[in-house]
Structure formats: structure tokens, C-alpha cells
Amino acid sequence: MMMYKPKGVCSREIYFDVVDNKLTGVRYVGGCSGNTQGVGRLLEGMDVDEAISRLEGIHCGPKSTSCPDQLAQALKAYKSEQ
């Protein structure tokens, strides 16, 4: 299980696993519970590169990032460590 500390958003932590380049077990701590649960369920089994492509650049109101964008950043950091 990987853990990422997001920046500039309401969520405090993002947890996820990657198995055969597919996302599993995406879970946010903090943030908008319904939205983050929905993001996690929608991403279950999705290819990491596809998830990055879909999530990167999403903004939350006037913020330059969002909880989904922060997950994309977490996945990019994960990939750079592989």
C-alpha cells in the first residue's frame, strides 16, 4: 500500500496499491467523502497511465489542483520510483 501526502487540497492522505499496473484500493483520508469515495471506486482496476491522463489538471474551484489531480501526482511519483 502506497501513501501520498497531497498538497493544496482538503484531503490529508491518499492510499493506493498498484497490481500489474492497475490501481486498486484507492482511499482518501479527509476531503469530500462522497466525491473521494466515488473517485476511488471509479478508478478500481484502471491502468495507472489512463488514470493519470484522466485526472491530471483537474482544478477544485479557484485552487490550481484537486483531490483527483493530487492522485495523478501521486501516481506519477510512484511511476518515477519504479
C-alpha positions as CSV (number, residue, x, y, z in Angstrom):
1,M,0.0,0.0,0.0
2,M,1.4,3.4,-1.0
3,M,0.7,6.6,0.9
4,Y,0.9,10.1,-0.5
5,K,0.5,13.4,1.3
6,P,-1.4,15.7,-1.0
7,K,-0.7,19.4,-1.2
8,G,-3.2,22.3,-1.6
9,V,-6.4,20.2,-1.1
10,C,-8.7,19.3,1.8
11,S,-7.7,15.6,1.9
12,R,-4.7,14.8,4.1
13,E,-3.6,11.4,2.8
14,I,-4.2,9.2,-0.3
15,Y,-3.6,5.5,-0.1
16,F,-3.5,3.1,-3.1
17,D,-2.0,-0.1,-4.5
18,V,-0.8,-0.9,-8.0
19,V,-1.0,-4.5,-9.2
20,D,0.1,-5.3,-12.7
21,N,0.0,-1.5,-13.5
22,K,-3.7,-1.4,-12.4
23,L,-5.0,0.7,-9.5
24,T,-6.6,-0.9,-6.5
25,G,-7.7,0.2,-3.0
26,V,-7.7,3.9,-3.7
27,R,-8.7,5.6,-0.4
28,Y,-8.6,9.3,0.7
29,V,-8.3,10.5,4.3
30,G,-10.2,13.8,4.6
31,G,-11.7,15.8,1.7
32,C,-15.2,15.5,0.4
33,S,-16.1,12.0,1.4
34,G,-18.7,11.2,-1.3
35,N,-16.5,12.6,-4.1
36,T,-13.3,10.8,-2.9
37,Q,-15.1,7.5,-2.4
38,G,-16.6,7.9,-5.9
39,V,-13.2,8.6,-7.4
40,G,-11.7,5.5,-5.7
41,R,-14.5,3.2,-6.9
42,L,-14.3,4.5,-10.5
43,L,-10.5,4.0,-10.6
44,E,-10.6,0.5,-9.3
45,G,-8.8,-1.7,-11.9
46,M,-7.9,1.2,-14.1
47,D,-4.5,1.3,-15.8
48,V,-2.2,3.8,-14.0
49,D,-1.3,5.7,-17.2
50,E,-5.0,6.0,-18.0
51,A,-5.8,7.3,-14.5
52,I,-3.1,9.9,-14.8
53,S,-4.4,11.0,-18.1
54,R,-7.9,11.4,-16.9
55,L,-7.2,13.1,-13.5
56,E,-4.2,15.4,-14.1
57,G,-5.1,19.0,-14.4
58,I,-8.5,18.9,-12.7
59,H,-9.0,22.0,-10.5
60,C,-11.2,22.4,-7.4
61,G,-12.9,25.8,-7.6
62,P,-10.2,28.5,-7.6
63,K,-7.4,26.1,-6.5
64,S,-4.8,25.1,-9.1
65,T,-5.2,21.4,-8.1
66,S,-7.8,19.0,-6.7
67,C,-8.0,15.7,-4.9
68,P,-8.1,13.8,-8.3
69,D,-5.2,15.9,-9.6
70,Q,-3.2,15.1,-6.4
71,L,-3.8,11.4,-7.0
72,A,-2.4,11.8,-10.5
73,Q,0.7,13.5,-8.9
74,A,0.9,10.5,-6.5
75,L,0.8,8.1,-9.4
76,K,3.4,10.0,-11.3
77,A,5.7,9.9,-8.3
78,Y,5.0,6.1,-7.9
79,K,6.0,5.6,-11.6
80,S,9.2,7.6,-11.2
81,E,10.3,5.3,-8.4
82,Q,9.7,2.1,-10.4
